[in-house]
Amino acid sequence: MILVLSRGGFCPRDLRQAEGLVQLYREMEVGYSRLVTISTDNMLATNDYRSGAGAHWTFLSDPARKVQKDLDIAEYTDPEHDPMIPYVIVLEPGLIVFKIYNGYWFFGRPTIEELRQDLRAVLKKCRLDWDISTPELKSAWEQGKRDRFYPYDKTFAQVFRDGRGFDNLFATNVPCPFFL
Protein backbone atom coordinates (compact mmCIF):
# COMPACT_ATOMS: atom_id res chain seq x y z
CA MET A 1 0.00 0.00 0.00
CA ILE A 2 1.05 3.57 -0.60
CA LEU A 3 -0.27 6.05 1.95
CA VAL A 4 -0.18 9.74 1.03
CA LEU A 5 -0.49 12.19 3.91
CA SER A 6 -1.56 15.34 2.12
CA ARG A 7 -1.57 19.04 2.92
CA GLY A 8 -4.92 19.23 1.10
CA GLY A 9 -6.58 20.22 -2.12
CA PHE A 10 -5.63 23.91 -1.68
CA CYS A 11 -1.96 23.02 -2.27
CA PRO A 12 -0.85 23.06 -5.93
CA ARG A 13 2.02 20.66 -5.13
CA ASP A 14 -0.38 18.10 -3.65
CA LEU A 15 -2.70 18.43 -6.63
CA ARG A 16 0.21 17.89 -9.03
CA GLN A 17 1.35 14.88 -7.03
CA ALA A 18 -2.16 13.37 -7.13
CA GLU A 19 -2.36 13.94 -10.89
CA GLY A 20 0.90 12.04 -11.27
CA LEU A 21 -0.39 9.18 -9.13
CA VAL A 22 -3.41 8.65 -11.40
CA GLN A 23 -1.43 6.54 -13.90
CA LEU A 24 0.41 4.61 -11.19
CA TYR A 25 -2.91 3.78 -9.55
CA ARG A 26 -4.08 2.07 -12.72
CA GLU A 27 -1.01 -0.18 -12.46
CA MET A 28 -1.53 -0.71 -8.75
CA GLU A 29 -5.07 -1.97 -9.37
CA VAL A 30 -3.80 -4.88 -11.44
CA GLY A 31 -0.73 -5.34 -9.20
CA TYR A 32 -2.74 -6.13 -6.04
CA SER A 33 -1.69 -2.91 -4.31
CA ARG A 34 -3.66 -0.10 -2.70
CA LEU A 35 -3.33 3.69 -2.64
CA VAL A 36 -4.89 5.89 0.06
CA THR A 37 -4.69 9.66 0.55
CA ILE A 38 -5.50 11.32 3.88
CA SER A 39 -5.86 15.10 4.09
CA THR A 40 -6.92 17.58 6.76
CA ASP A 41 -9.58 18.95 4.39
CA ASN A 42 -13.25 18.59 5.23
CA MET A 43 -15.25 16.05 3.25
CA LEU A 44 -16.46 18.51 0.58
CA ALA A 45 -12.95 19.86 -0.05
CA THR A 46 -11.55 16.31 -0.06
CA ASN A 47 -14.07 15.26 -2.72
CA ASP A 48 -13.23 18.36 -4.79
CA TYR A 49 -9.51 17.55 -4.46
CA ARG A 50 -10.08 13.94 -5.56
CA SER A 51 -12.27 14.94 -8.51
CA GLY A 52 -9.94 17.76 -9.55
CA ALA A 53 -7.03 15.32 -9.78
CA GLY A 54 -9.10 12.74 -11.67
CA ALA A 55 -8.28 10.23 -8.93
CA HIS A 56 -10.25 7.03 -8.28
CA TRP A 57 -8.53 5.70 -5.17
CA THR A 58 -9.62 6.18 -1.56
CA PHE A 59 -9.36 9.70 -0.13
CA LEU A 60 -10.00 10.09 3.59
CA SER A 61 -10.94 13.37 5.26
CA ASP A 62 -9.44 14.20 8.66
CA PRO A 63 -10.61 17.72 9.53
CA ALA A 64 -10.18 16.93 13.25
CA ARG A 65 -6.48 16.39 12.44
CA LYS A 66 -6.26 13.13 14.39
CA VAL A 67 -3.49 11.78 12.15
CA GLN A 68 -1.62 15.08 12.29
CA LYS A 69 -1.78 15.15 16.09
CA ASP A 70 -1.13 11.44 16.69
CA LEU A 71 1.97 11.50 14.48
CA ASP A 72 3.03 15.02 15.57
CA ILE A 73 3.34 16.21 11.97
CA ALA A 74 1.67 19.62 12.08
CA GLU A 75 3.10 21.88 9.41
CA TYR A 76 3.68 24.87 11.68
CA THR A 77 4.81 27.09 8.76
CA ASP A 78 1.20 27.35 7.49
CA PRO A 79 -1.01 28.38 10.42
CA GLU A 80 -3.77 29.53 8.03
CA HIS A 81 -4.51 26.01 6.72
CA ASP A 82 -2.98 24.02 9.61
CA PRO A 83 -2.12 21.07 7.35
CA MET A 84 0.03 18.09 8.17
CA ILE A 85 3.53 17.77 6.77
CA PRO A 86 3.11 15.84 3.52
CA TYR A 87 4.57 12.35 3.67
CA VAL A 88 4.34 9.38 1.35
CA ILE A 89 4.63 6.07 3.18
CA VAL A 90 5.13 2.76 1.41
CA LEU A 91 3.73 -0.09 3.48
CA GLU A 92 4.27 -3.82 3.42
CA PRO A 93 1.42 -6.22 4.23
CA GLY A 94 0.41 -5.89 7.86
CA LEU A 95 1.04 -2.10 7.65
CA ILE A 96 4.78 -2.50 8.15
CA VAL A 97 6.62 0.66 7.09
CA PHE A 98 8.92 -0.04 4.15
CA LYS A 99 9.90 3.53 3.26
CA ILE A 100 8.96 7.09 4.21
CA TYR A 101 9.34 10.15 1.98
CA ASN A 102 9.11 13.65 3.47
CA GLY A 103 7.41 15.87 0.91
CA TYR A 104 7.61 19.29 2.52
CA TRP A 105 9.60 20.31 -0.56
CA PHE A 106 8.07 18.99 -3.78
CA PHE A 107 11.24 17.23 -4.90
CA GLY A 108 11.40 15.42 -1.59
CA ARG A 109 8.34 13.52 -2.74
CA PRO A 110 8.89 10.23 -4.54
CA THR A 111 8.67 10.03 -8.29
CA ILE A 112 6.24 7.59 -9.83
CA GLU A 113 9.17 5.39 -10.82
CA GLU A 114 10.55 5.39 -7.27
CA LEU A 115 7.15 4.26 -5.98
CA ARG A 116 6.97 1.58 -8.68
CA GLN A 117 10.40 0.30 -7.62
CA ASP A 118 9.36 0.37 -3.96
CA LEU A 119 6.25 -1.68 -4.75
CA ARG A 120 8.38 -4.13 -6.72
CA ALA A 121 10.76 -4.55 -3.77
CA VAL A 122 7.89 -5.01 -1.30
CA LEU A 123 6.07 -7.55 -3.45
CA LYS A 124 9.27 -9.42 -4.26
CA LYS A 125 9.97 -9.66 -0.53
CA CYS A 126 6.43 -10.68 0.43
CA ARG A 127 5.14 -12.84 -2.39
CA LEU A 128 6.05 -16.48 -1.92
CA ASP A 129 5.46 -17.07 -5.62
CA TRP A 130 7.38 -14.03 -6.95
CA ASP A 131 9.66 -16.18 -9.11
CA ILE A 132 7.77 -19.27 -10.20
CA SER A 133 10.75 -20.48 -12.22
CA THR A 134 12.51 -21.82 -9.12
CA PRO A 135 12.75 -25.62 -8.90
CA GLU A 136 11.21 -25.53 -5.40
CA LEU A 137 8.05 -23.76 -6.54
CA LYS A 138 7.74 -25.87 -9.67
CA SER A 139 8.03 -29.01 -7.54
CA ALA A 140 5.49 -27.70 -5.01
CA TRP A 141 3.03 -26.99 -7.83
CA GLU A 142 3.49 -30.44 -9.33
CA GLN A 143 2.97 -32.02 -5.88
CA GLY A 144 -0.29 -30.12 -5.45
CA LYS A 145 1.08 -27.81 -2.72
CA ARG A 146 -0.80 -24.78 -4.00
CA ASP A 147 -0.88 -22.79 -0.75
CA ARG A 148 2.26 -20.91 -1.86
CA PHE A 149 0.60 -19.59 -5.00
CA TYR A 150 -2.03 -17.01 -5.69
CA PRO A 151 -5.32 -18.92 -6.09
CA TYR A 152 -5.66 -18.37 -9.82
CA ASP A 153 -8.53 -20.80 -10.14
CA LYS A 154 -10.83 -18.98 -7.65
CA THR A 155 -12.89 -15.82 -7.56
CA PHE A 156 -12.25 -13.17 -4.89
CA ALA A 157 -15.40 -14.33 -3.07
CA GLN A 158 -14.07 -17.90 -2.98
CA VAL A 159 -10.65 -16.75 -1.80
CA PHE A 160 -12.07 -14.88 1.19
CA ARG A 161 -14.77 -17.46 1.96
CA ASP A 162 -12.11 -20.17 2.12
CA GLY A 163 -9.96 -18.12 4.51
CA ARG A 164 -7.22 -17.43 1.98
CA GLY A 165 -7.56 -13.65 2.02
CA PHE A 166 -4.64 -11.46 1.10
CA ASP A 167 -3.02 -11.79 4.53
CA ASN A 168 -2.47 -15.49 3.90
CA LEU A 169 -0.81 -14.83 0.56
CA PHE A 170 2.14 -12.96 2.03
CA ALA A 171 5.17 -14.26 3.89
CA THR A 172 4.81 -11.74 6.75
CA ASN A 173 1.88 -10.17 8.50
CA VAL A 174 3.08 -8.21 11.54
CA PRO A 175 1.17 -5.00 12.32
CA CYS A 176 3.07 -1.74 12.28
CA PRO A 177 3.01 0.05 15.66
CA PHE A 178 3.17 3.32 13.66
CA PHE A 179 -0.53 2.89 12.83
CA LEU A 180 -1.91 1.20 15.97
C-alpha positions as CSV (number, residue, x, y, z in Angstrom):
1,M,0.0,0.0,0.0
2,I,1.0,3.6,-0.6
3,L,-0.3,6.0,2.0
4,V,-0.2,9.7,1.0
5,L,-0.5,12.2,3.9
6,S,-1.6,15.3,2.1
7,R,-1.6,19.0,2.9
8,G,-4.9,19.2,1.1
9,G,-6.6,20.2,-2.1
10,F,-5.6,23.9,-1.7
11,C,-2.0,23.0,-2.3
12,P,-0.8,23.1,-5.9
13,R,2.0,20.7,-5.1
14,D,-0.4,18.1,-3.7
15,L,-2.7,18.4,-6.6
16,R,0.2,17.9,-9.0
17,Q,1.3,14.9,-7.0
18,A,-2.2,13.4,-7.1
19,E,-2.4,13.9,-10.9
20,G,0.9,12.0,-11.3
21,L,-0.4,9.2,-9.1
22,V,-3.4,8.6,-11.4
23,Q,-1.4,6.5,-13.9
24,L,0.4,4.6,-11.2
25,Y,-2.9,3.8,-9.5
26,R,-4.1,2.1,-12.7
27,E,-1.0,-0.2,-12.5
28,M,-1.5,-0.7,-8.7
29,E,-5.1,-2.0,-9.4
30,V,-3.8,-4.9,-11.4
31,G,-0.7,-5.3,-9.2
32,Y,-2.7,-6.1,-6.0
33,S,-1.7,-2.9,-4.3
34,R,-3.7,-0.1,-2.7
35,L,-3.3,3.7,-2.6
36,V,-4.9,5.9,0.1
37,T,-4.7,9.7,0.6
38,I,-5.5,11.3,3.9
39,S,-5.9,15.1,4.1
40,T,-6.9,17.6,6.8
41,D,-9.6,19.0,4.4
42,N,-13.3,18.6,5.2
43,M,-15.3,16.1,3.2
44,L,-16.5,18.5,0.6
45,A,-12.9,19.9,-0.1
46,T,-11.6,16.3,-0.1
47,N,-14.1,15.3,-2.7
48,D,-13.2,18.4,-4.8
49,Y,-9.5,17.5,-4.5
50,R,-10.1,13.9,-5.6
51,S,-12.3,14.9,-8.5
52,G,-9.9,17.8,-9.6
53,A,-7.0,15.3,-9.8
54,G,-9.1,12.7,-11.7
55,A,-8.3,10.2,-8.9
56,H,-10.3,7.0,-8.3
57,W,-8.5,5.7,-5.2
58,T,-9.6,6.2,-1.6
59,F,-9.4,9.7,-0.1
60,L,-10.0,10.1,3.6
61,S,-10.9,13.4,5.3
62,D,-9.4,14.2,8.7
63,P,-10.6,17.7,9.5
64,A,-10.2,16.9,13.3
65,R,-6.5,16.4,12.4
66,K,-6.3,13.1,14.4
67,V,-3.5,11.8,12.1
68,Q,-1.6,15.1,12.3
69,K,-1.8,15.1,16.1
70,D,-1.1,11.4,16.7
71,L,2.0,11.5,14.5
72,D,3.0,15.0,15.6
73,I,3.3,16.2,12.0
74,A,1.7,19.6,12.1
75,E,3.1,21.9,9.4
76,Y,3.7,24.9,11.7
77,T,4.8,27.1,8.8
78,D,1.2,27.4,7.5
79,P,-1.0,28.4,10.4
80,E,-3.8,29.5,8.0
81,H,-4.5,26.0,6.7
82,D,-3.0,24.0,9.6
83,P,-2.1,21.1,7.3
84,M,0.0,18.1,8.2
85,I,3.5,17.8,6.8
86,P,3.1,15.8,3.5
87,Y,4.6,12.4,3.7
88,V,4.3,9.4,1.3
89,I,4.6,6.1,3.2
90,V,5.1,2.8,1.4
91,L,3.7,-0.1,3.5
92,E,4.3,-3.8,3.4
93,P,1.4,-6.2,4.2
94,G,0.4,-5.9,7.9
95,L,1.0,-2.1,7.6
96,I,4.8,-2.5,8.1
97,V,6.6,0.7,7.1
98,F,8.9,0.0,4.2
99,K,9.9,3.5,3.3
100,I,9.0,7.1,4.2
101,Y,9.3,10.1,2.0
102,N,9.1,13.7,3.5
103,G,7.4,15.9,0.9
104,Y,7.6,19.3,2.5
105,W,9.6,20.3,-0.6
106,F,8.1,19.0,-3.8
107,F,11.2,17.2,-4.9
108,G,11.4,15.4,-1.6
109,R,8.3,13.5,-2.7
110,P,8.9,10.2,-4.5
111,T,8.7,10.0,-8.3
112,I,6.2,7.6,-9.8
113,E,9.2,5.4,-10.8
114,E,10.6,5.4,-7.3
115,L,7.2,4.3,-6.0
116,R,7.0,1.6,-8.7
117,Q,10.4,0.3,-7.6
118,D,9.4,0.4,-4.0
119,L,6.3,-1.7,-4.7
120,R,8.4,-4.1,-6.7
121,A,10.8,-4.5,-3.8
122,V,7.9,-5.0,-1.3
123,L,6.1,-7.6,-3.4
124,K,9.3,-9.4,-4.3
125,K,10.0,-9.7,-0.5
126,C,6.4,-10.7,0.4
127,R,5.1,-12.8,-2.4
128,L,6.1,-16.5,-1.9
129,D,5.5,-17.1,-5.6
130,W,7.4,-14.0,-7.0
131,D,9.7,-16.2,-9.1
132,I,7.8,-19.3,-10.2
133,S,10.8,-20.5,-12.2
134,T,12.5,-21.8,-9.1
135,P,12.7,-25.6,-8.9
136,E,11.2,-25.5,-5.4
137,L,8.1,-23.8,-6.5
138,K,7.7,-25.9,-9.7
139,S,8.0,-29.0,-7.5
140,A,5.5,-27.7,-5.0
141,W,3.0,-27.0,-7.8
142,E,3.5,-30.4,-9.3
143,Q,3.0,-32.0,-5.9
144,G,-0.3,-30.1,-5.4
145,K,1.1,-27.8,-2.7
146,R,-0.8,-24.8,-4.0
147,D,-0.9,-22.8,-0.7
148,R,2.3,-20.9,-1.9
149,F,0.6,-19.6,-5.0
150,Y,-2.0,-17.0,-5.7
151,P,-5.3,-18.9,-6.1
152,Y,-5.7,-18.4,-9.8
153,D,-8.5,-20.8,-10.1
154,K,-10.8,-19.0,-7.7
155,T,-12.9,-15.8,-7.6
156,F,-12.3,-13.2,-4.9
157,A,-15.4,-14.3,-3.1
158,Q,-14.1,-17.9,-3.0
159,V,-10.6,-16.7,-1.8
160,F,-12.1,-14.9,1.2
161,R,-14.8,-17.5,2.0
162,D,-12.1,-20.2,2.1
163,G,-10.0,-18.1,4.5
164,R,-7.2,-17.4,2.0
165,G,-7.6,-13.6,2.0
166,F,-4.6,-11.5,1.1
167,D,-3.0,-11.8,4.5
168,N,-2.5,-15.5,3.9
169,L,-0.8,-14.8,0.6
170,F,2.1,-13.0,2.0
171,A,5.2,-14.3,3.9
172,T,4.8,-11.7,6.8
173,N,1.9,-10.2,8.5
174,V,3.1,-8.2,11.5
175,P,1.2,-5.0,12.3
176,C,3.1,-1.7,12.3
177,P,3.0,0.1,15.7
178,F,3.2,3.3,13.7
179,F,-0.5,2.9,12.8
180,L,-1.9,1.2,16.0
